[in-house]
């Protein structure tokens, strides 16, 4: 667990090494706020964030800001969606006792290849945008 001194910037406090204990406590805090009706849409009311921040900082003797919590909430949301999407495939299963997704090695290899292919295509598209489209569009618009 990280601790910060008085010279720590807000950006530094937004970076937390979340231990499993901290994660579980944070989830429990969010569940309690939801139970109290302090969840709006996909986020929480300002007062809920402030209360969760105080409780997290008290419990772990830390100085984390609510931006760190919001960032981690988004991270948890993304992880949940990733697992949910993987489990939509028939060859993947959830092992609740070990809290992990299971599949045969061949299934994982095929899944990772698809993800790498998507990442490569995405990288190429970004590369073409930065190298070709953006400079040419700037040329067209500003010249």
Helices and strands as residue ranges (DSSP letters): H 10-13, H 20-35, E 39-40, E 43-44, H 46-60, H 66-87, E 93-95, E 100-102, H 105-128, I 129-133, H 134-142
